[in-house]
Amino acid sequence: MDNLTQRDAFWNKVCQLARLDRDIVVVTADMGAPALDSIRKELAGQFVNVGIAEQNAITLAAGLALTGKNVFTYAIAPFITLRCLEQIRVEAAMMKIPINIVGVGAGFGYEDSGPTHHLIEDIAVMRAFPNITIHSITDNVMAEYVAQKLCSKSLNANYVRLDRKTFPDIYQKGTDFSKGFSVIREGKDCYILTTGCMVHTALDIAKQLEKNKISMGVVDIFTLPINARLLAPVVKKMKKIVTLEEHLMAGGLGSAVGEFVNDNEINVKFKRFGLPMEKGYCYKYGGREAIRGYYGLDKKSLIKKIKEYI
């Protein structure tokens, strides 16, 4: 599935299962994909396009869910989340209506569209709400797994973060993602705890540091809230950890890991790497790595910082 985007892998599975389950409904805010076109053409009664009206998409999804439908809402990630915060707060978190909020373009996925399309606050915002599970997708195998899981209906609301770009698959088909994290590379000196597209960056950094005889492990945390019961015994065995995220430092994965370490009284040296708050929003163009460079989060800078930390 390496030639597919996460979006295509996710919606292909939803489309496949929607043919068998007429309670699966997709509400899109003027967003398309080949698999969505299939649902629109073949299953017109299970597809609604509300136009550029993301807030309405959330409200409509909540109403349909109350009738027993399993609803997926879909749009560009910053608009299906940040534009809809009150609707998500009231209908998904407060009223506990189990809708599935799917956004494409997490982080700098829309690298060419400027800061209005950069989504670097969503983990902080969405994890502040009760009754919402965040699924930060790493590759197409995981995208398909999460799609199948959510098509079985959840008791709570879900937020799925899809990247816009094509990445190679890290996981094998049939992988069990139920723990919410995976140790995908063992290390002796330090572990990088990361999420989403930055998992691929972390693996590249670990391979580079290996040339300097530094042994780096990588842990992919793809579900929030963190499964503390299962992750705590793993982290307690580590000497040092760093968190790495394409997200503002306040409230993101690093903050979630910091809270987890503190709440579980884990004695481990810990440092966060993310987008510095003082840098604000970026109007720089030239690709994703160039934007990361503005924040000191490009591979060269990260390798230097992690070497200094170790």
C-alpha positions in Angstrom: 0.0 0.0 0.0 3.1 2.3 -0.2 1.7 4.0 -3.3 -1.4 5.2 -1.6 -1.9 8.2 0.7 -3.2 7.6 4.2 -6.4 9.3 3.0 -6.9 6.7 0.2 -6.1 3.7 2.4 -8.5 5.0 5.1 -11.4 5.7 2.8 -11.0 2.6 0.6 -11.6 0.5 3.8 -14.6 2.7 4.8 -16.0 2.3 1.3 -15.6 -1.4 1.4 -17.3 -1.8 4.7 -20.1 0.8 3.9 -21.2 -1.5 1.1 -22.0 -4.1 3.8 -23.3 -1.8 6.5 -25.9 0.8 5.4 -25.6 2.6 8.8 -22.2 3.9 7.8 -22.6 7.5 6.6 -20.0 9.9 5.3 -20.5 13.7 5.7 -17.9 15.7 3.8 -17.3 19.4 3.8 -16.6 19.8 0.0 -13.6 17.4 0.1 -13.1 14.6 -2.4 -11.1 11.4 -2.9 -11.4 8.5 -5.3 -12.9 6.2 -2.6 -15.3 9.0 -1.6 -16.4 9.3 -5.2 -17.2 5.5 -5.1 -19.4 6.0 -2.0 -21.1 9.1 -3.6 -21.9 7.2 -6.8 -22.7 3.7 -5.4 -24.1 4.6 -2.0 -25.7 8.0 -2.5 -28.0 7.5 0.5 -24.9 7.2 2.7 -23.1 10.3 1.5 -23.7 14.0 2.2 -21.7 16.9 1.0 -22.5 20.0 3.1 -20.2 22.3 1.1 -17.7 24.6 2.8 -19.6 24.4 6.1 -17.5 22.3 8.5 -19.5 23.4 11.6 -22.7 22.2 9.9 -20.9 18.9 9.1 -20.3 18.2 12.8 -23.9 19.1 13.8 -25.4 17.0 11.0 -23.1 14.1 11.9 -24.2 14.3 15.6 -27.9 14.3 14.6 -27.4 11.3 12.3 -25.4 9.5 15.1 -28.3 10.0 17.4 -30.5 8.0 15.0 -28.1 5.1 15.1 -25.9 5.9 12.2 -22.1 5.5 12.3 -21.0 8.8 10.9 -17.6 9.9 9.5 -17.1 13.7 8.9 -14.2 14.7 6.6 -12.4 17.9 5.6 -9.0 19.6 5.6 -7.8 19.0 9.1 -7.5 22.5 10.5 -11.0 23.3 9.4 -12.8 20.2 10.6 -11.2 20.7 14.1 -10.4 24.3 14.9 -13.3 25.8 13.0 -15.7 23.5 14.8 -14.5 23.6 18.4 -17.8 24.6 20.0 -19.7 21.9 18.0 -17.1 19.3 18.9 -17.1 20.4 22.6 -20.9 20.3 23.0 -21.9 17.4 20.7 -18.9 15.0 20.9 -17.4 15.7 24.3 -20.3 17.0 26.4 -23.2 15.0 24.9 -20.9 12.0 24.3 -22.2 11.5 20.8 -19.9 9.0 19.0 -19.0 10.7 15.7 -15.8 10.2 13.8 -13.9 13.4 12.8 -11.4 12.7 10.0 -9.0 15.5 8.9 -6.3 15.4 6.2 -3.2 17.5 6.4 -2.0 17.3 10.0 1.1 19.3 10.8 2.6 20.9 7.7 0.8 18.5 5.4 -0.4 21.5 3.3 3.1 22.8 3.2 2.4 25.0 0.1 -0.7 26.7 1.5 0.6 28.8 4.3 -0.1 29.0 8.0 -3.9 29.0 7.6 -3.6 25.4 6.5 -0.8 24.3 8.9 -2.3 22.3 11.7 0.1 22.6 14.7 -2.3 22.9 17.6 -4.8 20.1 17.1 -3.4 17.5 19.6 -3.4 20.1 22.4 -6.9 21.2 21.6 -8.5 17.8 21.0 -7.0 16.1 23.9 -8.4 18.8 26.2 -11.8 17.4 25.6 -13.2 14.4 27.4 -14.7 11.4 25.5 -12.6 11.9 22.4 -9.9 9.5 21.3 -7.1 10.8 19.0 -5.7 8.5 16.3 -2.5 9.9 14.8 -1.9 7.9 11.7 1.7 6.7 10.8 1.2 4.7 7.6 -1.4 3.1 5.4 -1.5 -0.1 7.3 -2.5 1.8 10.4 -5.0 4.0 8.4 -6.8 0.9 7.2 -6.8 -0.7 10.7 -8.3 2.4 12.3 -10.9 2.7 9.5 -12.0 -0.9 10.1 -12.1 -0.4 13.9 -14.2 2.8 13.7 -16.6 1.2 11.2 -17.6 -1.2 14.0 -18.9 1.8 16.0 -17.3 3.3 19.1 -18.8 4.3 22.4 -17.0 7.7 22.2 -16.0 10.2 19.6 -12.8 9.8 17.5 -10.5 12.2 15.8 -8.3 10.8 13.0 -5.2 12.8 11.9 -4.2 11.9 8.3 -1.1 13.2 6.6 -1.5 14.5 3.1 1.7 13.1 1.7 2.6 9.5 0.8 4.9 7.7 3.2 6.3 4.2 3.1 4.6 1.6 5.3 6.3 0.9 8.6 3.9 -1.8 9.8 3.0 -5.2 8.4 -0.6 -5.9 7.4 -2.3 -7.6 10.4 -0.5 -5.6 13.1 -2.4 -5.2 16.3 -2.6 -1.5 17.2 -4.8 -2.0 20.3 -2.1 -0.9 22.8 -2.0 2.6 21.4 1.8 2.6 20.9 4.5 0.5 19.4 8.2 0.1 20.1 9.4 0.0 16.4 13.1 0.3 17.1 15.1 -0.8 20.2 17.8 1.4 21.6 20.3 1.5 24.5 21.2 5.2 24.9 17.9 7.0 24.4 14.4 6.6 22.9 12.4 9.0 20.7 8.7 9.0 21.5 6.9 10.5 18.6 3.8 10.4 16.5 2.4 10.7 12.9 4.7 11.7 10.1 7.5 12.4 12.6 7.9 8.6 13.2 9.5 8.4 9.8 11.8 11.3 10.7 12.7 9.7 14.0 13.7 6.4 12.2 15.9 8.4 9.8 17.5 10.2 12.7 18.1 7.0 14.6 19.8 5.5 11.6 22.0 8.5 11.2 23.0 8.6 14.9 23.8 4.9 14.7 26.8 5.9 12.5 28.0 7.9 15.5 27.7 4.8 17.7 24.6 6.3 19.4 21.9 3.7 19.9 18.4 5.3 19.6 15.1 3.5 20.0 11.8 4.8 18.5 8.4 4.5 20.1 5.3 5.4 18.0 2.5 6.8 20.1 -0.5 6.7 17.8 -3.4 6.9 20.3 -4.2 9.5 22.9 -5.0 9.5 25.7 -1.8 7.4 26.4 -2.4 3.9 27.6 -0.5 4.5 30.9 -1.0 1.0 32.2 0.8 -0.6 29.3 3.3 2.1 28.4 4.6 2.8 32.0 6.5 -0.5 32.4 8.1 0.1 29.0 9.3 3.6 29.7 10.6 2.7 33.2 13.3 0.6 31.6 14.6 3.5 29.5 17.6 5.7 30.5 16.6 8.8 28.6 13.7 9.8 26.4 13.0 12.7 24.0 9.6 13.5 22.4 9.5 14.7 18.8 6.4 16.3 17.1 5.4 18.6 14.3 3.2 20.5 16.7 3.5 23.5 18.9 5.2 22.7 22.2 2.2 23.7 24.4 -0.1 20.8 25.0 1.0 18.4 22.3 2.6 15.0 22.5 5.5 16.2 24.6 3.1 17.7 27.1 1.1 14.4 27.2 4.2 12.4 27.8 5.4 14.8 30.5 2.1 14.4 32.3 2.3 10.6 31.9 5.8 10.5 33.3 4.9 12.7 36.2 1.6 11.0 37.0 3.2 7.6 37.0 6.3 8.7 39.0 8.7 7.5 36.3 12.3 8.5 37.0 13.6 9.1 33.5 15.6 11.9 31.9 13.3 13.7 29.5 13.5 16.4 26.8 10.9 17.7 24.3 11.5 18.7 20.7 8.7 20.5 18.9 7.8 23.8 17.4 8.9 26.6 19.8 6.0 28.9 20.9 8.1 32.0 20.4 8.5 31.3 16.7 4.7 31.6 16.2 3.3 30.8 12.8 5.5 30.3 9.7 5.0 32.1 6.4 8.1 30.4 4.9 7.7 28.3 1.8 10.0 25.9 0.0 8.8 22.5 1.3 8.2 20.8 4.6 11.8 20.4 5.6 12.4 24.1 5.0 9.4 25.0 7.2 10.8 22.7 9.9 14.1 24.4 9.5 12.5 27.7 10.5 11.6 26.1 13.8 14.9 24.2 14.2 13.1 20.9 13.7 14.8 19.8 10.4 16.8 16.6 10.5 20.2 18.3 10.7 19.3 20.4 13.6 17.6 17.6 15.4 20.6 15.3 15.1 22.8 18.0 16.6 20.4 18.7 19.4 19.9 15.0 20.3 23.7 14.4 20.2 24.2 17.3 22.6 21.4 16.0 24.9 22.9 12.5 25.1 
